[in-house]
């Protein structure tokens, strides 16, 4: 949660409601315990919730307690749903549809994980041309970007990242030993331990990241790369070996990552 604080230790204004830190509210903590979010989810979620609280002029705990009381009297109450829809309509006046949808969904999650689920039969829709979030790159787009990459490292990260779909935080912990040489029927498979292993690996090559990347609802830690990325990675590792760098299972594809970092396999 370091993103919430200034160097002096006080909480940034954008993560407070009326001067009160958002994590000081029990409902916000319950939300994050339930959803087990990433750092990015927390950062955006808290910011969006602050916006909604300012819009309705109520703190997070009050929102939850009032909805609970209202649901006891009228289980089909739609007060919060109407407020949320009105807020979403106003968001569309100053944001793209995809941004407005993202803020809408975070508020729905906040209520849902506080056991006061909203009755939202259908989320706001966003057409493909309106969507400005993450998209899988097309082959021509990758080839164009490769033309601007000046170094082996940049080309490898671009190719591996685009083919595997891994985010930056996952690429940062990726090691040679996370690539599977061949499948032997086990969950882990047989990992690559050398450049020769990767060169002879069965394509598509499976990437098996540490468990924290794929347990629960997370699906990021098990993915694949195709021949182009595997071949480029082999060439890059061979280039680094020729310059005197030892290549071993813990060797990261990103040469800027220290091999002396804490154990990434846990």
C-alpha positions as semicolon CSV with decimal commas, in nm:
position;residue;x (nm);y (nm);z (nm)
1;X;0,000;0,000;0,000
2;X;0,303;0,229;-0,035
3;X;0,129;0,414;-0,320
4;X;-0,109;0,568;-0,065
5;X;0,158;0,749;0,134
6;X;0,388;1,046;0,097
7;X;0,752;1,003;0,196
8;X;0,672;1,172;0,528
9;X;0,429;0,887;0,604
10;X;0,097;1,070;0,581
11;X;-0,180;0,939;0,352
12;X;-0,227;1,115;0,019
13;X;-0,542;1,326;-0,013
14;X;-0,678;1,125;-0,307
15;X;-0,698;0,816;-0,086
16;X;-0,896;0,987;0,190
17;X;-1,260;1,080;0,234
18;X;-1,302;1,405;0,425
19;X;-0,951;1,367;0,560
20;X;-1,007;1,010;0,682
21;X;-0,789;0,739;0,519
22;X;-1,003;0,496;0,322
23;X;-0,832;0,192;0,473
24;X;-0,953;0,313;0,811
25;X;-1,303;0,204;0,712
26;X;-1,392;-0,157;0,793
27;X;-1,599;-0,191;0,476
28;X;-1,299;-0,106;0,257
29;X;-1,081;-0,363;0,436
30;X;-1,358;-0,625;0,399
31;X;-1,372;-0,551;0,028
32;X;-1,002;-0,616;-0,020
33;X;-1,002;-0,927;0,201
34;X;-1,279;-1,070;-0,017
35;X;-1,141;-0,989;-0,359
36;X;-0,766;-1,035;-0,279
37;X;-0,677;-0,762;-0,530
38;X;-0,357;-0,665;-0,703
39;X;-0,176;-0,341;-0,622
40;X;-0,329;-0,178;-0,930
41;X;-0,682;-0,289;-0,832
42;X;-0,638;-0,137;-0,485
43;X;-0,503;0,189;-0,621
44;X;-0,783;0,236;-0,872
45;X;-1,053;0,089;-0,648
46;X;-0,985;0,323;-0,357
47;X;-0,972;0,623;-0,588
48;X;-1,302;0,533;-0,755
49;X;-1,470;0,467;-0,421
50;X;-1,358;0,809;-0,295
51;X;-1,524;0,963;-0,603
52;X;-1,849;0,776;-0,541
53;X;-1,850;0,865;-0,170
54;X;-1,805;1,231;-0,256
55;X;-2,087;1,205;-0,510
56;X;-2,336;1,061;-0,259
57;X;-2,182;1,252;0,035
58;X;-2,145;0,941;0,252
59;X;-1,847;0,744;0,380
60;X;-1,800;0,374;0,285
61;X;-1,918;0,232;0,619
62;X;-2,234;0,443;0,607
63;X;-2,308;0,322;0,255
64;X;-2,292;-0,040;0,371
65;X;-2,480;0,007;0,700
66;X;-2,762;0,202;0,536
67;X;-2,802;-0,058;0,262
68;X;-2,811;-0,340;0,519
69;X;-3,082;-0,160;0,717
70;X;-3,276;-0,085;0,401
71;X;-3,258;-0,446;0,278
72;X;-3,404;-0,573;0,607
73;X;-3,715;-0,364;0,547
74;X;-3,729;-0,401;0,170
75;X;-3,510;-0,681;0,022
76;X;-3,567;-0,555;-0,333
77;X;-3,460;-0,199;-0,260
78;X;-3,291;-0,019;-0,552
79;X;-3,178;0,304;-0,387
80;X;-2,804;0,241;-0,431
81;X;-2,858;0,102;-0,780
82;X;-3,030;0,424;-0,885
83;X;-2,752;0,634;-0,733
84;X;-2,489;0,425;-0,910
85;X;-2,669;0,450;-1,246
86;X;-2,701;0,826;-1,206
87;X;-2,332;0,852;-1,122
88;X;-2,242;0,640;-1,423
89;X;-2,447;0,867;-1,650
90;X;-2,253;1,168;-1,521
91;X;-1,921;0,984;-1,564
92;X;-2,001;0,937;-1,933
93;X;-2,008;1,316;-1,969
94;X;-1,637;1,344;-1,882
95;X;-1,491;0,994;-1,934
96;X;-1,472;0,732;-2,207
97;X;-1,730;0,451;-2,181
98;X;-1,459;0,201;-2,082
99;X;-1,335;0,422;-1,795
100;X;-1,691;0,481;-1,674
101;X;-1,757;0,106;-1,688
102;X;-1,440;0,036;-1,488
103;X;-1,546;0,276;-1,212
104;X;-1,899;0,134;-1,211
105;X;-1,770;-0,224;-1,170
106;X;-1,543;-0,133;-0,876
107;X;-1,834;0,014;-0,681
108;X;-2,045;-0,295;-0,751
109;X;-1,759;-0,511;-0,618
110;X;-1,735;-0,296;-0,305
111;X;-2,099;-0,364;-0,217
112;X;-2,086;-0,729;-0,319
113;X;-1,788;-0,812;-0,097
114;X;-1,957;-0,642;0,197
115;X;-2,251;-0,884;0,161
116;X;-2,497;-0,619;0,045
117;X;-2,505;-0,724;-0,318
118;X;-2,644;-0,480;-0,570
119;X;-2,917;-0,584;-0,808
120;X;-2,742;-0,512;-1,137
121;X;-2,898;-0,728;-1,410
122;X;-2,666;-0,593;-1,678
123;X;-2,343;-0,397;-1,665
124;X;-2,292;-0,094;-1,890
125;X;-2,178;-0,220;-2,229
126;X;-1,871;-0,101;-2,415
127;X;-1,821;-0,163;-2,785
128;X;-1,482;-0,273;-2,918
129;X;-1,403;0,070;-3,063
130;X;-1,491;0,234;-2,728
131;X;-1,273;0,003;-2,521
132;X;-0,942;0,162;-2,420
133;X;-0,816;-0,099;-2,173
134;X;-0,583;-0,395;-2,225
135;X;-0,593;-0,554;-2,570
136;X;-0,397;-0,840;-2,721
137;X;-0,154;-0,703;-2,978
138;X;-0,193;-0,815;-3,337
139;X;0,106;-0,973;-3,515
140;X;0,154;-0,669;-3,741
141;X;0,153;-0,439;-3,439
142;X;0,422;-0,647;-3,268
143;X;0,632;-0,651;-3,585
144;X;0,604;-0,272;-3,612
145;X;0,710;-0,226;-3,249
146;X;0,999;-0,469;-3,297
147;X;1,127;-0,236;-3,567
148;X;1,173;0,035;-3,304
149;X;1,343;-0,192;-3,050
150;X;1,715;-0,119;-3,046
151;X;1,840;-0,397;-2,818
152;X;1,806;-0,773;-2,779
153;X;1,655;-0,716;-2,434
154;X;1,380;-0,488;-2,563
155;X;1,293;-0,729;-2,843
156;X;1,279;-1,028;-2,606
157;X;1,057;-0,852;-2,352
158;X;0,828;-0,727;-2,629
159;X;0,799;-1,068;-2,795
160;X;0,765;-1,274;-2,476
161;X;0,525;-1,023;-2,322
162;X;0,298;-1,006;-2,626
163;X;0,290;-1,382;-2,687
164;X;0,243;-1,484;-2,324
165;X;0,019;-1,197;-2,213
166;X;0,224;-1,162;-1,894
167;X;0,214;-0,829;-1,714
168;X;0,523;-0,638;-1,608
169;X;0,513;-0,775;-1,251
170;X;0,516;-1,130;-1,390
171;X;0,792;-1,061;-1,642
172;X;1,000;-0,923;-1,355
173;X;1,011;-1,263;-1,181
174;X;1,035;-1,479;-1,494
175;X;1,337;-1,710;-1,497
176;X;1,472;-1,969;-1,739
177;X;1,358;-2,243;-1,498
178;X;0,997;-2,124;-1,528
179;X;0,991;-2,243;-1,890
180;X;0,890;-2,606;-1,930
181;X;1,124;-2,821;-2,140
182;X;0,870;-3,099;-2,189
183;X;0,555;-3,232;-2,025
184;X;0,591;-3,542;-1,809
185;X;0,238;-3,558;-1,671
186;X;0,314;-3,355;-1,358
187;X;0,178;-3,010;-1,276
188;X;0,522;-2,850;-1,299
189;X;0,657;-3,038;-1,601
190;X;1,032;-3,065;-1,659
191;X;1,187;-2,716;-1,634
192;X;1,459;-2,578;-1,858
193;X;1,800;-2,563;-1,690
194;X;2,012;-2,449;-1,983
195;X;2,003;-2,280;-2,321
196;X;2,012;-2,625;-2,481
197;X;1,702;-2,728;-2,289
198;X;1,510;-2,425;-2,413
199;X;1,635;-2,475;-2,767
200;X;1,492;-2,828;-2,766
201;X;1,172;-2,749;-2,575
202;X;0,839;-2,855;-2,720
203;X;0,650;-2,565;-2,878
204;X;0,435;-2,398;-2,756
205;X;0,659;-2,367;-2,451
206;X;0,468;-2,352;-2,124
207;X;0,556;-2,087;-1,867
208;X;0,496;-2,199;-1,509
209;X;0,534;-1,902;-1,273
210;X;0,536;-1,926;-0,890
211;X;0,204;-2,031;-0,733
212;X;0,110;-1,682;-0,620
213;X;0,046;-1,594;-0,984
214;X;-0,217;-1,861;-1,049
215;X;-0,380;-1,978;-0,724
216;X;-0,743;-1,887;-0,653
217;X;-0,901;-1,671;-0,922
218;X;-0,565;-1,570;-1,069
219;X;-0,492;-1,716;-1,414
220;X;-0,175;-1,523;-1,495
221;X;0,092;-1,769;-1,394
222;X;0,040;-2,045;-1,651
223;X;0,078;-1,939;-2,011
224;X;0,270;-2,019;-2,329
225;X;0,510;-1,872;-2,585
226;X;0,540;-1,981;-2,945
227;X;0,840;-2,054;-3,166
228;X;0,931;-1,691;-3,244
229;X;0,961;-1,587;-2,879
230;X;1,140;-1,906;-2,774
231;X;1,391;-1,878;-3,059
232;X;1,461;-1,510;-2,984
233;X;1,506;-1,590;-2,615
234;X;1,755;-1,868;-2,699
235;X;1,956;-1,626;-2,916
236;X;1,951;-1,360;-2,642
237;X;2,068;-1,600;-2,371
238;X;2,342;-1,730;-2,601
239;X;2,452;-1,372;-2,664
240;X;2,471;-1,307;-2,289
241;X;2,661;-1,632;-2,229
242;X;2,916;-1,535;-2,494
243;X;2,976;-1,214;-2,299
244;X;3,060;-1,413;-1,986
245;X;2,728;-1,428;-1,803
246;X;2,654;-1,769;-1,646
247;X;2,320;-1,905;-1,769
248;X;2,136;-2,120;-1,514
249;X;1,776;-2,201;-1,411
250;X;1,748;-1,879;-1,207
251;X;1,866;-1,659;-1,494
252;X;1,603;-1,394;-1,578
253;X;1,531;-1,312;-1,947
254;X;1,555;-0,948;-1,843
255;X;1,929;-0,887;-1,795
256;X;1,854;-0,576;-1,586
257;X;1,698;-0,790;-1,313
258;X;1,945;-0,887;-1,044
259;X;2,010;-1,258;-0,999
260;X;2,063;-1,186;-0,630
261;X;1,700;-1,084;-0,571
262;X;1,493;-1,271;-0,307
263;X;1,380;-1,616;-0,410
264;X;1,108;-1,572;-0,672
265;X;0,996;-1,935;-0,660
266;X;0,802;-1,912;-0,338
